[in-house]
Amino acid sequence: MKIYQNSNEPIYKQISSQLREEILTGRMKSGEPLPSIRSLAQDLKISVITTMKAYEELAAEGLVTASKGKGYFVNARDRKMLEEQHMRELEQHLTAAIRSARIAGLGLDEMTNTLQTLWSLDD
């Protein structure tokens, strides 16, 4: 896990984003434990409170569950829930892209062309 101290994104968000990606892509499996809050905080040289905030965010999204005295574990997910999570993340990214496009003075046609170009690069 990489944390960037000089990023505009808060550290807890960086942690939760990286763990979210691991969970949603299936690299972390259902029932798998997350690193302990203390060990992750020590590894990243950050506050336990910061790590806890990241884990609580994932729990609020339903991606992980806290087990008293045992830590946090990846929740079982069905296909529909995964699709919803991906759609929510896509909507957040697209909203940010639209905001940036409007600031730059781009219209919908330019945005559509840019998206089509980027989409075709991934083939």
ChimeraX commands (.cxc) that place a marker at each C-alpha (Angstrom):
marker #1 position 0.00,0.00,0.00 radius 0.5
marker #1 position 1.32,3.42,-0.92 radius 0.5
marker #1 position 0.45,6.59,0.94 radius 0.5
marker #1 position 1.37,10.00,-0.39 radius 0.5
marker #1 position 1.83,12.57,2.37 radius 0.5
marker #1 position 1.77,15.48,-0.10 radius 0.5
marker #1 position -1.47,14.37,-1.79 radius 0.5
marker #1 position -4.60,16.51,-1.64 radius 0.5
marker #1 position -6.51,13.35,-0.74 radius 0.5
marker #1 position -6.60,12.65,3.02 radius 0.5
marker #1 position -4.57,9.64,4.14 radius 0.5
marker #1 position -7.61,7.73,5.37 radius 0.5
marker #1 position -9.21,8.17,1.93 radius 0.5
marker #1 position -6.06,6.88,0.25 radius 0.5
marker #1 position -6.19,3.78,2.45 radius 0.5
marker #1 position -9.89,3.14,1.95 radius 0.5
marker #1 position -9.59,3.69,-1.83 radius 0.5
marker #1 position -6.80,1.16,-2.16 radius 0.5
marker #1 position -8.56,-1.42,0.01 radius 0.5
marker #1 position -11.85,-0.79,-1.82 radius 0.5
marker #1 position -10.16,-1.53,-5.12 radius 0.5
marker #1 position -8.64,-4.73,-3.72 radius 0.5
marker #1 position -12.07,-5.87,-2.53 radius 0.5
marker #1 position -14.06,-4.88,-5.61 radius 0.5
marker #1 position -11.59,-6.46,-8.03 radius 0.5
marker #1 position -11.66,-9.69,-6.03 radius 0.5
marker #1 position -7.99,-9.57,-5.03 radius 0.5
marker #1 position -9.26,-9.66,-1.43 radius 0.5
marker #1 position -11.73,-12.49,-1.03 radius 0.5
marker #1 position -14.85,-12.82,1.07 radius 0.5
marker #1 position -13.97,-13.57,4.70 radius 0.5
marker #1 position -10.37,-12.47,4.29 radius 0.5
marker #1 position -9.09,-10.34,7.18 radius 0.5
marker #1 position -7.85,-6.82,6.63 radius 0.5
marker #1 position -4.48,-6.01,8.17 radius 0.5
marker #1 position -4.87,-5.18,11.84 radius 0.5
marker #1 position -5.42,-1.50,12.48 radius 0.5
marker #1 position -2.31,-1.25,14.64 radius 0.5
marker #1 position -0.01,-3.11,12.24 radius 0.5
marker #1 position -1.18,-1.10,9.23 radius 0.5
marker #1 position -0.72,2.13,11.16 radius 0.5
marker #1 position 2.79,1.05,12.14 radius 0.5
marker #1 position 3.69,-0.06,8.60 radius 0.5
marker #1 position 2.49,3.23,7.12 radius 0.5
marker #1 position 3.81,5.30,10.04 radius 0.5
marker #1 position 0.45,6.93,10.59 radius 0.5
marker #1 position -2.04,7.29,13.42 radius 0.5
marker #1 position -4.20,4.37,14.51 radius 0.5
marker #1 position -7.13,6.81,14.38 radius 0.5
marker #1 position -6.47,7.49,10.69 radius 0.5
marker #1 position -6.45,3.78,9.91 radius 0.5
marker #1 position -9.62,3.26,11.96 radius 0.5
marker #1 position -11.36,6.02,10.00 radius 0.5
marker #1 position -10.50,4.28,6.71 radius 0.5
marker #1 position -11.83,0.95,7.97 radius 0.5
marker #1 position -15.00,2.56,9.31 radius 0.5
marker #1 position -15.62,4.12,5.90 radius 0.5
marker #1 position -15.38,0.69,4.26 radius 0.5
marker #1 position -17.69,-0.76,6.91 radius 0.5
marker #1 position -20.24,2.01,6.26 radius 0.5
marker #1 position -20.20,1.03,2.58 radius 0.5
marker #1 position -20.86,-2.59,3.52 radius 0.5
marker #1 position -17.56,-3.86,2.14 radius 0.5
marker #1 position -16.13,-5.03,5.47 radius 0.5
marker #1 position -17.43,-6.02,8.89 radius 0.5
marker #1 position -15.79,-5.55,12.26 radius 0.5
marker #1 position -15.60,-8.61,14.46 radius 0.5
marker #1 position -15.08,-7.64,18.09 radius 0.5
marker #1 position -11.63,-8.68,19.22 radius 0.5
marker #1 position -10.75,-10.18,15.83 radius 0.5
marker #1 position -10.54,-7.23,13.43 radius 0.5
marker #1 position -12.14,-6.38,10.11 radius 0.5
marker #1 position -13.11,-8.92,7.46 radius 0.5
marker #1 position -14.19,-8.62,3.82 radius 0.5
marker #1 position -17.93,-9.15,3.48 radius 0.5
marker #1 position -19.46,-11.71,1.17 radius 0.5
marker #1 position -20.68,-9.99,-1.96 radius 0.5
marker #1 position -23.10,-11.02,-4.59 radius 0.5
marker #1 position -22.84,-9.95,-8.22 radius 0.5
marker #1 position -25.55,-7.29,-7.91 radius 0.5
marker #1 position -23.81,-5.64,-4.96 radius 0.5
marker #1 position -20.52,-5.59,-6.87 radius 0.5
marker #1 position -22.21,-3.97,-9.86 radius 0.5
marker #1 position -23.74,-1.33,-7.57 radius 0.5
marker #1 position -20.38,-0.59,-5.95 radius 0.5
marker #1 position -18.69,-0.24,-9.34 radius 0.5
marker #1 position -21.49,1.97,-10.62 radius 0.5
marker #1 position -21.24,4.23,-7.57 radius 0.5
marker #1 position -17.49,4.57,-8.07 radius 0.5
marker #1 position -17.93,5.24,-11.80 radius 0.5
marker #1 position -20.50,7.96,-11.04 radius 0.5
marker #1 position -18.10,9.64,-8.62 radius 0.5
marker #1 position -15.30,9.65,-11.20 radius 0.5
marker #1 position -17.57,10.89,-13.98 radius 0.5
marker #1 position -18.94,13.66,-11.76 radius 0.5
marker #1 position -15.38,14.81,-11.07 radius 0.5
marker #1 position -14.56,14.63,-14.80 radius 0.5
marker #1 position -17.64,16.68,-15.70 radius 0.5
marker #1 position -16.71,19.28,-13.10 radius 0.5
marker #1 position -13.19,19.50,-14.57 radius 0.5
marker #1 position -14.54,19.72,-18.12 radius 0.5
marker #1 position -16.87,22.57,-17.21 radius 0.5
marker #1 position -14.02,24.45,-15.53 radius 0.5
marker #1 position -11.96,23.95,-18.69 radius 0.5
marker #1 position -14.86,25.19,-20.82 radius 0.5
marker #1 position -15.44,21.88,-22.62 radius 0.5
marker #1 position -18.85,20.91,-23.91 radius 0.5
marker #1 position -20.64,17.57,-23.94 radius 0.5
marker #1 position -19.47,16.77,-27.49 radius 0.5
marker #1 position -15.84,17.26,-26.51 radius 0.5
marker #1 position -16.35,15.15,-23.40 radius 0.5
marker #1 position -17.99,12.40,-25.45 radius 0.5
marker #1 position -15.16,12.44,-27.99 radius 0.5
marker #1 position -12.57,12.29,-25.22 radius 0.5
marker #1 position -14.35,9.37,-23.58 radius 0.5
marker #1 position -14.62,7.51,-26.89 radius 0.5
marker #1 position -10.92,8.07,-27.57 radius 0.5
marker #1 position -9.89,6.86,-24.14 radius 0.5
marker #1 position -12.25,3.89,-24.38 radius 0.5
marker #1 position -10.72,2.79,-27.68 radius 0.5
marker #1 position -7.18,3.06,-26.25 radius 0.5
marker #1 position -8.04,0.34,-23.74 radius 0.5
marker #1 position -8.87,-2.24,-26.45 radius 0.5
marker link #1:1,2 radius 0.2
marker link #1:2,3 radius 0.2
marker link #1:3,4 radius 0.2
marker link #1:4,5 radius 0.2
marker link #1:5,6 radius 0.2
marker link #1:6,7 radius 0.2
marker link #1:7,8 radius 0.2
marker link #1:8,9 radius 0.2
marker link #1:9,10 radius 0.2
marker link #1:10,11 radius 0.2
marker link #1:11,12 radius 0.2
marker link #1:12,13 radius 0.2
marker link #1:13,14 radius 0.2
marker link #1:14,15 radius 0.2
marker link #1:15,16 radius 0.2
marker link #1:16,17 radius 0.2
marker link #1:17,18 radius 0.2
marker link #1:18,19 radius 0.2
marker link #1:19,20 radius 0.2
marker link #1:20,21 radius 0.2
marker link #1:21,22 radius 0.2
marker link #1:22,23 radius 0.2
marker link #1:23,24 radius 0.2
marker link #1:24,25 radius 0.2
marker link #1:25,26 radius 0.2
marker link #1:26,27 radius 0.2
marker link #1:27,28 radius 0.2
marker link #1:28,29 radius 0.2
marker link #1:29,30 radius 0.2
marker link #1:30,31 radius 0.2
marker link #1:31,32 radius 0.2
marker link #1:32,33 radius 0.2
marker link #1:33,34 radius 0.2
marker link #1:34,35 radius 0.2
marker link #1:35,36 radius 0.2
marker link #1:36,37 radius 0.2
marker link #1:37,38 radius 0.2
marker link #1:38,39 radius 0.2
marker link #1:39,40 radius 0.2
marker link #1:40,41 radius 0.2
marker link #1:41,42 radius 0.2
marker link #1:42,43 radius 0.2
marker link #1:43,44 radius 0.2
marker link #1:44,45 radius 0.2
marker link #1:45,46 radius 0.2
marker link #1:46,47 radius 0.2
marker link #1:47,48 radius 0.2
marker link #1:48,49 radius 0.2
marker link #1:49,50 radius 0.2
marker link #1:50,51 radius 0.2
marker link #1:51,52 radius 0.2
marker link #1:52,53 radius 0.2
marker link #1:53,54 radius 0.2
marker link #1:54,55 radius 0.2
marker link #1:55,56 radius 0.2
marker link #1:56,57 radius 0.2
marker link #1:57,58 radius 0.2
marker link #1:58,59 radius 0.2
marker link #1:59,60 radius 0.2
marker link #1:60,61 radius 0.2
marker link #1:61,62 radius 0.2
marker link #1:62,63 radius 0.2
marker link #1:63,64 radius 0.2
marker link #1:64,65 radius 0.2
marker link #1:65,66 radius 0.2
marker link #1:66,67 radius 0.2
marker link #1:67,68 radius 0.2
marker link #1:68,69 radius 0.2
marker link #1:69,70 radius 0.2
marker link #1:70,71 radius 0.2
marker link #1:71,72 radius 0.2
marker link #1:72,73 radius 0.2
marker link #1:73,74 radius 0.2
marker link #1:74,75 radius 0.2
marker link #1:75,76 radius 0.2
marker link #1:76,77 radius 0.2
marker link #1:77,78 radius 0.2
marker link #1:78,79 radius 0.2
marker link #1:79,80 radius 0.2
marker link #1:80,81 radius 0.2
marker link #1:81,82 radius 0.2
marker link #1:82,83 radius 0.2
marker link #1:83,84 radius 0.2
marker link #1:84,85 radius 0.2
marker link #1:85,86 radius 0.2
marker link #1:86,87 radius 0.2
marker link #1:87,88 radius 0.2
marker link #1:88,89 radius 0.2
marker link #1:89,90 radius 0.2
marker link #1:90,91 radius 0.2
marker link #1:91,92 radius 0.2
marker link #1:92,93 radius 0.2
marker link #1:93,94 radius 0.2
marker link #1:94,95 radius 0.2
marker link #1:95,96 radius 0.2
marker link #1:96,97 radius 0.2
marker link #1:97,98 radius 0.2
marker link #1:98,99 radius 0.2
marker link #1:99,100 radius 0.2
marker link #1:100,101 radius 0.2
marker link #1:101,102 radius 0.2
marker link #1:102,103 radius 0.2
marker link #1:103,104 radius 0.2
marker link #1:104,105 radius 0.2
marker link #1:105,106 radius 0.2
marker link #1:106,107 radius 0.2
marker link #1:107,108 radius 0.2
marker link #1:108,109 radius 0.2
marker link #1:109,110 radius 0.2
marker link #1:110,111 radius 0.2
marker link #1:111,112 radius 0.2
marker link #1:112,113 radius 0.2
marker link #1:113,114 radius 0.2
marker link #1:114,115 radius 0.2
marker link #1:115,116 radius 0.2
marker link #1:116,117 radius 0.2
marker link #1:117,118 radius 0.2
marker link #1:118,119 radius 0.2
marker link #1:119,120 radius 0.2
marker link #1:120,121 radius 0.2
marker link #1:121,122 radius 0.2
marker link #1:122,123 radius 0.2
view
